[in-house]
């Protein structure tokens, strides 16, 4: 039989997972809209979030197709600063 402390810990873990899943869902939508606003023609989501339920270690993997004369190594920091990802 599981001790009361173990049950509470499992409940806390379930709560943290649910909170993380909600944040990931919200963040995916926000980031996609932000990329479109920055000029992305297409945005693709890939990675673990597309294949399995999220957990505490799940992140957001997006690929944006954009027209740019700017080198990738300069473009990426500018995009991160504009979007300020939360995950």
C-alpha positions as CSV (number, residue, x, y, z in Angstrom):
1,X,0.0,0.0,0.0
2,X,1.4,3.4,-1.0
3,X,2.0,5.8,1.9
4,X,0.1,9.1,2.1
5,X,3.3,11.1,1.2
6,X,3.7,9.0,-1.9
7,X,0.1,9.7,-3.0
8,X,0.6,13.4,-2.5
9,X,3.8,13.3,-4.5
10,X,2.1,11.5,-7.4
11,X,-0.7,14.1,-7.3
12,X,1.8,17.0,-7.4
13,X,3.6,15.3,-10.3
14,X,0.3,14.9,-12.2
15,X,-0.5,18.6,-11.5
16,X,2.9,19.7,-12.8
17,X,2.5,17.5,-15.9
18,X,-0.9,19.0,-16.6
19,X,0.4,22.5,-16.1
20,X,3.4,21.8,-18.5
21,X,1.0,20.4,-21.1
22,X,-1.2,23.5,-21.0
23,X,1.9,25.8,-21.2
24,X,3.2,23.9,-24.2
25,X,-0.1,24.1,-26.1
26,X,-0.4,27.8,-25.4
27,X,3.2,28.4,-26.4
28,X,3.1,26.5,-29.6
29,X,0.2,28.7,-30.8
30,X,1.8,31.9,-29.6
31,X,5.1,31.0,-31.3
32,X,3.5,30.0,-34.6
33,X,1.6,33.3,-34.7
34,X,4.7,35.2,-33.8
35,X,6.7,33.5,-36.6
36,X,3.9,34.3,-39.1
37,X,4.0,38.0,-38.0
38,X,7.8,38.0,-38.6
39,X,7.3,36.8,-42.1
40,X,7.3,33.0,-42.0
41,X,5.6,31.5,-45.1
42,X,5.3,28.1,-43.4
43,X,5.8,26.8,-39.9
44,X,6.2,23.1,-39.2
45,X,6.0,21.4,-35.8
46,X,8.1,18.3,-35.2
47,X,9.7,16.4,-32.4
48,X,8.4,14.6,-29.3
49,X,5.4,16.9,-28.8
50,X,4.0,15.7,-32.1
51,X,4.4,12.0,-31.3
52,X,3.6,11.5,-27.7
53,X,1.8,13.2,-24.7
54,X,4.0,15.9,-23.2
55,X,5.9,15.4,-20.0
56,X,8.0,17.7,-17.8
57,X,11.0,17.5,-20.3
58,X,9.0,18.1,-23.5
59,X,10.0,21.1,-25.5
60,X,8.7,22.8,-28.7
61,X,10.4,22.1,-32.0
62,X,9.4,24.4,-34.9
63,X,10.8,24.9,-38.3
64,X,10.0,28.2,-40.0
65,X,10.4,28.8,-43.7
66,X,11.2,32.5,-44.3
67,X,12.7,34.7,-47.0
68,X,15.8,36.5,-45.7
69,X,19.1,37.9,-46.8
70,X,20.3,37.7,-43.2
71,X,22.6,34.8,-42.4
72,X,21.1,32.1,-40.2
73,X,23.4,32.7,-37.2
74,X,22.3,36.3,-37.1
75,X,18.6,35.7,-37.9
76,X,18.1,33.1,-35.1
77,X,19.0,35.4,-32.2
78,X,16.9,38.2,-33.6
79,X,13.9,35.8,-33.8
80,X,14.5,34.5,-30.3
81,X,14.6,38.0,-28.9
82,X,11.4,38.9,-30.7
83,X,9.5,35.8,-29.6
84,X,11.0,35.3,-26.1
85,X,10.1,31.5,-25.9
86,X,8.8,30.4,-22.5
87,X,9.8,26.8,-23.1
